[in-house]
């Protein structure tokens, strides 16, 4: 059977994957936007396979080289050089565990990623402060929620953006967005999406409970303005931002759904259509299953079905101001979910960009940050 436009007939070959990566590297977009271009090209060309072992080994070898250079720079007191080298090392380790640590070699790469990122974060200005708070739930797989706090310099009680990624871009991948928000005078908290990274839960129908303790923590901090909070959910994470906007509208100035599903994404026909989208490199189904804790196709389909916000009866409730952002031709999350949201509940703001999933382009992040900054103004309408 021939694949429809925007879909692949099956998993990529190694040659096809290399071509996809070269294109993404040239455009400097996820997941090839973090690392030294020359070293990245060399690693791509040297790849021997897409299996977990050979994939991770290639990227880790490059990451180890940058990490060793970072350590030497740190010993010599060259803090700026060390910071940048740690960031490159982190980026290569991120690629080594991409899209998720579903192999021991990828898991080892993820552990190195966390180490390199923390060393990078300690040298940032303002620094990334790792924080963990207790978490308890009957279905928890961990006892704490880990996140990174950054506060803009010179502002006593800044407003706050609490943000998270999707199935493969986690809290460490929120750095560039954090930098942009900090320049706008906004503090940032980055944590992992439900079922990913260091999340203490798998993604069930009530996964939003992971985020509530973080909002409580913000409200208790004298150095943060807990009355001015906006949520940003990137990719799959937009699902939870939308859900919380409907559940706790009085606690939020707004929320951004940047490419997340609502209802149609979780239906069986879309699950089949989105198995091998041309916007994804590899292992999308495996990565989604890991997020859900699913071990087979039926558990995957059932886990997705339970996430529908339409079936949960939320969409006709009043909600906090919502910004909906995506690419017009997304093959991972159906644009029909945006139209569904527009047909229910409170009015929303929408911006669709050319291209595929998340609508990456020069105007995407500036559009999001401008809307967020407006919502966080002290006298913003609807606050």
N, C-alpha and C positions, 0 to 999 in steps of 0.2 A: 504494500500500500504506500502510495506516495505521500510525503509529508505536506501539510498545508503551508502556505507562506508564513514565515516566522517560526516554523517548527523544523526540527531535525527528524530524520527517519529513525534515529537511534543514537546511542552514545557516540561521541566524537572519536575519530581516529587520532593518533598522536600528531600526524601532520596537520590535520584540521585544527586541533587544539593549539598547535604552535602558531598557525596563521591567525587564529582568534586572539591569542595573546599578543602577537606583534601589533595587531590593529589597536587593541586596547592600550598597549604601552605607548604607541605613537600619539594617541588621544589623551593619555594620562588620566584614565578613568578606571574606576573600580573593576577588578582588584589590582590593576597594574599602575596605580597612580602614586605609590608610596616610596618606591625604591629607586636607587641609582640606575638610570636608564641603561648605561653601558653594561654594568654588571648583570642587570636583568636580562638584556638581550643575550649575553653569553650563557646565562643559566638556561634560558629557553632553548637555545640551540643545542645545549648539552643534554637535555632531558632524554632519557631512554624509555620512559613509559609513564602512563597516567595512574598506575596502581599506587597504593599508599606508600609502599616501601621506596620505590624508585623516585616517586614524586617528592616525598619529604627529604630524602637523602640529598637530592640536588639542591634544593633551596636552603637546607640547613648548612650545607657546606659553604655557600656564599654568605649566609648570615653569620656563621662562625668567624669568617674572615673579617667582616665589619665589626663584630663584637670585640675581637682581639685588638683591632685598631682603636676602638673606643676605649678599651681598658688602658691601653698605652697612653692615649691622650689624657685620660683622667689622672693617671699617675704623674704625668708631666705638668699637671695644672692647666691644661688647655681645655677649659670647661666648655666653650662654645663648640669646639671641634668634637669633643667627646659627646656632647648632646646630639649633634647631627649624626655622628657615626652610630650611636646607640639607636637612633630612630631608623636609620637604614637597616641595622641588624634586626630590629623589631619587624620591619616591613618584610624582610626575607623569611623570618620565622613565621610571620602571619601567612605568607604564601605556602610555607611548608605544611601548615595545618589546614589550609584552605581545601574545600569550603567548610569542613568540620573535621575534628580529630576522630575519624572512624577507623583508624589503624594505629597500632602502638607507635610507629615512627612519627605519625602526625601528632599524636598526643605528646610525644617528647618535644616536638617542635613548638607546640603550644606552650609548654612549660618554659621553654627558652624565650618565647615571645613575651610572656608576662614579666620575666626577669629583665629583659632588655628594655621593655616599655617603662617599667618603674624607674630604672636608672635614667632613662631619657626624661621622664616626668619630673624627677627631682632636680634636674638642671634647667627646667623651663622657667620662664618669667612671664606671668606668675606660675608657680609650680603646680603640678598635678598632685593632689594630696589623696593617697589611698585611704578609704574609710570602709569599715564594715560594721554592720549593725545586726543584732540578733533577729532571727526569723524562725517562727514555729508554725507548722501546719500539719494536719494528719498525713497529707500526701507529700510532704517535703522530702527532698533527697539531700538537703543541706541545711545547716543551722544558722547561716548568716547570708546577708545581702552585701555584696561588695560593689563599691562604686568609687569614682574619682570626682573630687571637688576641685573647682578652680574659681577663684574670686578675682574680679578686676581690681587693679591697683587704684587706691585713692577714693574708693566709694565705701562709705561706712556700712550701709545696708542695701546692697544691690538686689534688684529683682533676679529671679532664677528661672533658667530653663532646665527641666529634667528631661533627659533624652536617652534613647536607646536605639539599637539597630535592628537588623532582621535575622535571617537564618544563618548568614555567613559573615556579616560585618557586625562586630561586637563593640563593646564599650571603648576598646583601644582604637577602633577605627573612626571614632567621633572627634578626633583631635583637630582636624582642619575646621570643622564646624564650630567647635569650642573656641578656637582662635578668633574666628570671625565674630562670634557673639561677645567674647570678652572685649574686643575693640569697640563694641557698641555699649559697653558698660553693664553687661549682663553676666552674672555668675552662672556656671554650668555644673550640672551633675550628670555624669555618663555612667550608665549601668547596662548590664546585659539584658537582651530580650528574654522573655520567658522561654525556658528550655534550651538556652544556648550559653556558651561560656561558663561562667561561674554561677549561673542562676541556680537557686535552690529548689526549683520546680521543673516539672515537665509541663508542656503547654496543654492544659485542660481548659474546659469551658470557663473556669473561674480563675484563670491565670493572672488576672489583673490584681489579685490580692498581693502579688509580689511587690507592686509599686506603692501601695498605700503606706507601708512603714517608712518608705523614703520620703514621702510627702509629709508625714508626721515629723520626721527628723528635721526637715527643712523648717517647718513651723516652729520648732523648738530652739532654733539657732538665733542668738542675738545678732549675729553678724550677717544675717540674710533676711530679706523681706519676704516672709512666707505668705503675705497677702497678695503677692504679685508673682504668680507661677504660670508658665506656659509649658506644655508638653510637646515634644517632637518625637514621633515614632517614624523611624526610617524603614522603608521596605516593609517586610512583614510586621515590623513593630508598629506601623501605622494603625493596624487593627486594634491594638490595645489602647493607643492614644484616643482613637475614636470611641471606644467603649467607655473609657474613663470620662471623656467629655460628656457622655450621656448619664453616667452614674453619679458623678460628683461635680456638676457644673458650678456650684457655688464656691468651690475651692480653687477654681482655675480661671485665669484670664483668657485662656484659649488653648487650643491643641492643633497640631499639624499632623495630618495623615499624609506621609510622603511615600505613596506607593503601596499601601496596605489593603488587604482584602476585608470585605464586609459580609457578603453572602454568596454571590456567584462564584467567587474564587474557591469556595469550599464544597461545591457540588461535584458529583462524580464525573460529569461530562468535562468540566474544566480541569479536573485532576488529570484526566487522560490527555487532554490537549496540551497541558503544561509540563508533561514529563520531560521533554527535551526541547525547551525553547532555545532559539538561536542566540538569545541574549545571555545564556548561562553557559559556563564552561563545562561543568561535569557534576554528577552526583547530586542533582537537585532533589530527587526523590529520597535518596539516602539521608540528605541533610535535613529535609523536612521530617522524615521519620524519626531521626535522632531528637529533634526538637519535641516531637509528640510523645516519644517513648514507644513508638509503634514498631512492631517486628515483622509485619507483613502488609500486603496491599489492603486487606480488609480492615486491619487496625488503623492504617493510614487514612482510608476513606472515612471510617467512622469518627476518627479523631478530628478530621477536618469538618465533618458535618456538624459536630457539636459546637463549632466556633461561630456559626452563623449568627450575626447580631439581629438579623430580621427574625429568625426563628426564636431567638431569646426575647423578643418583644421589646427591644430597647429603642428602636429607631424613631418612634413617634413621641418619645419623651422630649421635653426641652433639653437643650445641650449647650455647653459652653461654646463660644465662637470657634468655628472649625475652618481651617484652611486645608483644602484637598489639592494635592500636587501629584502629577504623574506624567508619564509620556503617553502620547496619543496612541501609540502602537504597542503598548505593553503586552507581552505574551506570558508573563508570569502572574500578573494580577489583572483581571479583566477591567477595562475602563467602565464596563456596565455597572460596577459597584459604586462608582462616583455618581452616575445617574440615579441609582437607587437611593443614595443618601439625599440627593436633591429633591426627591419625591416625598420625603418624610421629614417630620419634625421641624426644627428651627432652620432658618436660612443659613447657608454656608457660602464660603468664598472658594472659588475654584480657579486653578491655573493649570492648564495642560500644555506641555511643551512638545516640540517635535521629538520623534525617536521612541525608543523602547522603555523598558522598566525604569521608573523614577525620573525619566525625562532629563537626564544629565545634559548640561549645557552651560554656557557662560552666565545665563541669567537665572538659573535655578536657585542656587544658594542665596544670591542677593535678594531675590523675591521673597524667599522664606524668612530671611533675617529682617527685612524691612517690615513685613507683616508682624513678626514677633515683637520687634521693638515698639511698634505702634500699640500693640495690645498691652505692653508692659509700662506704657506711660502712666504716671500717677493718676491722671484724670481721664483715662481711656473710657470711651463710651461703653456701657454695658458692664463696667467693672463693679 
